[in-house]
Amino acid sequence: MVARVNDVIWNNGAACNTNYRVRCIGPAIPGVPLTCRGESVVVKVGDRYHPLARQNPQVTIDLSEEAFAVIADTDGSRINIVYDR
């Protein structure tokens, strides 16, 4: 499974092809119902965000749909996560 990352994690390409373990810890928007599945997923960084998407500094990792579905209910669009290498 793959993901895109923000410029800080991207680090001039140093993060390309590295793996991160990601886990959902709740909704990013208070009051929005969201079910975290209690699972974690390992994703490989393949790219950084598109320039227009970089305008939101709160976004750290953009998961593929497949990876998102492993850790959270797919009705949500933004989740709070914890991650490590």
C-alpha positions in Angstrom: 0.0 0.0 0.0 1.2 3.5 -0.8 1.0 7.1 0.6 2.0 10.6 -0.3 3.6 12.8 2.4 4.0 16.5 3.2 7.2 18.4 2.5 8.6 18.0 6.0 8.4 14.2 5.9 9.4 14.1 2.2 12.7 15.8 3.1 13.8 16.5 -0.5 13.1 12.9 -1.5 14.8 11.2 1.4 11.5 9.6 2.4 10.8 8.1 -1.0 10.4 4.3 -0.8 10.5 4.3 3.0 7.8 2.5 5.0 5.6 4.1 7.7 3.3 2.3 10.1 0.1 4.4 10.5 -2.8 4.1 13.0 -6.0 6.0 13.3 -6.6 7.8 16.6 -9.9 9.6 15.8 -11.6 12.1 13.5 -9.7 15.2 12.5 -12.9 17.3 12.7 -14.5 17.3 16.2 -18.0 16.0 16.3 -17.7 14.1 13.0 -18.6 10.4 13.6 -15.7 8.1 12.6 -14.8 4.6 13.4 -11.2 3.8 13.8 -10.8 0.1 13.3 -8.0 -0.4 15.9 -5.6 -1.7 13.2 -2.4 -0.2 11.8 -1.2 -0.3 8.2 2.3 -0.2 6.7 2.5 2.1 3.7 5.4 2.9 1.3 6.0 6.5 0.5 5.8 7.0 -3.2 5.5 10.8 -3.6 4.8 14.1 -2.0 1.6 16.0 -2.2 0.5 17.8 -5.3 1.4 21.6 -4.8 -2.2 22.7 -4.3 -2.8 20.1 -1.6 0.3 21.4 0.3 -1.7 24.4 1.4 -3.0 22.5 4.5 -0.1 22.2 7.0 -2.1 19.9 9.2 -2.0 17.1 6.6 1.0 14.8 7.1 0.3 11.6 5.2 -2.2 11.1 2.4 -3.1 7.4 2.4 -4.3 5.4 -0.6 -8.0 4.4 -0.4 -6.9 0.8 0.3 -4.7 1.8 3.2 -7.3 4.2 4.7 -9.9 1.4 4.6 -7.7 -0.8 6.8 -7.5 1.7 9.6 -10.8 3.7 9.5 -14.4 3.8 8.3 -14.2 5.0 4.7 -17.1 7.4 5.2 -14.6 9.9 6.7 -12.1 12.0 4.7 -9.7 13.2 7.4 -8.5 11.4 10.4 -6.0 12.0 13.2 -3.2 9.5 13.0 0.0 8.4 14.7 2.9 7.1 12.6 6.4 5.8 12.9 9.0 4.3 10.6 
